[in-house]
Amino acid sequence: MVSAKCFEGLVREFQGRTHRSRKVAERARRVLPGGETRSITYYSPYPVSITSASGPVITDCDGNSYLDILNNYTSLVHGHAFGPVVATAIAAAREGIVYPAPHEAQLDLAEHLSERHPTAEKVRFTNSGTEAALLAIRIAQAVTGRDRFVLFEGGYHGSAPLISGPHSQVIRVPFNDGAAVEEALDDSIAAVLFEPCLGVGGVIPADPGFVRTLRSQTHRVGALLITDEVQTLRASYGGATEVYGLEADLVIMAKLIGGGYPIGAVGGPAKHLRILDQSAPGAITHSGTFNGHLVSARAGLTALEHLSRSAIGNMNASTEKLADRIEMSGRAHGLPVIVTRFGSMMHVHLQEMKPTQAAHVTPNSTDTAALHLALLLEGIFAAPRGLVALSTVLTDVHLESIATGYDRAFARMAAG
Ligand SMILES: Cc1ncc(COP(=O)(O)O)c(C=O)c1O
């Protein structure tokens, strides 16, 4: 779709206004492998280096500012430096930063999650979503006495080897394919771990019938059903579990529940989480120096308290309108644009077919990279691969600028 000449022009224009970012990238390459700390945040020719961010606006070291529609991959649900979160985080730091003992901030957050999420009767904190996924699998293995588990193509639960690559204990099946799940499940399977909407896999929501099949088939073989709500919690007050009316066995959460600070959590009924009760015989050991960190717990609770049903409803409605406008404007420029959406997350795909499985998503291409660079040039900060996650602090004026930014980016691409 995008010619080599058009792409080179975008790169040149990007380089022309990011001289300092280029220097930072050169310095980074000397000390960080690939100049990065997260594979996913890298893009060519080099990522812009951010120096400050406030509300929906981030500013790079060359003084360019961008409307942030990625929000640290869904975690900053109220944008950057959200006043109430900053105030609670500073207060928590002044109270000692972190303790090697329980504290009430952990209980406050756990009680809130338990009240909010249908699966989370009890909660165990970790430092990240990756750790929460690994812990949930350990719990399922201990509860069932089985080793193997099912994951989905295009699903992402973190970059630990057990859950990210091929592994002897893992069976990967196509998403939204009930028959494949039925075939994969037998009495050697401890659990099925799934995202109700593939997040970084392209914002592909689960079909409600598929979710029902997951529940009935896991019941059939006595496996646990683990819901990964690390991203989808933002879709509804009780997450995607509430949207689908699902009765899952365990849930993992992370990202927004820390208000922008590192955190993860496993929620589940007492009958499953008692395996973590260190005073009971046969308990599994689970520690982590920063589990239930004071600053993360306080900041997370503050962020969640501001994420009311109406705040979520407004954010979802804005996302729906924006998704329609982006799709229409892409088409008006003669480009194949499909926007998939779940709550306040969406993914802008440059392809004709609406994806319902990971295999339907066109792999990263020059077109995807061109759209990302064109958006940066128009002052819009989205994920290099197309993920968008809005925040509660975007006003109608911001939303208009985002729609216009996409339109102008598409115009650049269509001009060839
Ligand atoms: C759905 C999902 N689960 C788990 C994770 C891993 O979380 P973390 O990056 O906090 O380890 C991610 C991260 O992007 C995610 O999107």
The ligand as an SDF file (V2000), in Angstrom:
LIG
                    3D

 16 16  0  0  0  0  0  0  0  0999 V2000
   -3.1580   -9.4700   28.8220 C   0  0  0  0  0  0  0  0  0  0  0  0
   -1.8170   -9.3600   29.4910 C   0  0  0  0  0  0  0  0  0  0  0  0
   -1.4860  -10.2520   30.4440 N   0  0  0  0  0  0  0  0  0  0  0  0
   -0.3130  -10.1840   31.0840 C   0  0  0  0  0  0  0  0  0  0  0  0
    0.6130   -9.2110   30.7640 C   0  0  0  0  0  0  0  0  0  0  0  0
    1.9190   -9.1550   31.4790 C   0  0  0  0  0  0  0  0  0  0  0  0
    1.8820   -8.0980   32.3840 O   0  0  0  0  0  0  0  0  0  0  0  0
    3.2600   -7.3960   32.8650 P   0  0  0  0  0  0  0  0  0  0  0  0
    3.7970   -6.6410   31.7010 O   0  0  0  0  0  0  0  0  0  0  0  0
    2.8160   -6.5280   34.0200 O   0  0  0  0  0  0  0  0  0  0  0  0
    4.1620   -8.4910   33.3110 O   0  0  0  0  0  0  0  0  0  0  0  0
    0.3030   -8.2710   29.7850 C   0  0  0  0  0  0  0  0  0  0  0  0
    1.2630   -7.2170   29.4260 C   0  0  0  0  0  0  0  0  0  0  0  0
    1.1500   -6.5350   28.4280 O   0  0  0  0  0  0  0  0  0  0  0  0
   -0.9470   -8.3420   29.1290 C   0  0  0  0  0  0  0  0  0  0  0  0
   -1.2870   -7.4730   28.1610 O   0  0  0  0  0  0  0  0  0  0  0  0
  1  2  1  0
  2  3  1  0
  2 15  2  0
  3  4  2  0
  4  5  1  0
  5  6  1  0
  5 12  2  0
  6  7  1  0
  7  8  1  0
  8  9  2  0
  8 10  1  0
  8 11  1  0
 12 13  1  0
 12 15  1  0
 13 14  2  0
 15 16  1  0
M  END
$$$$
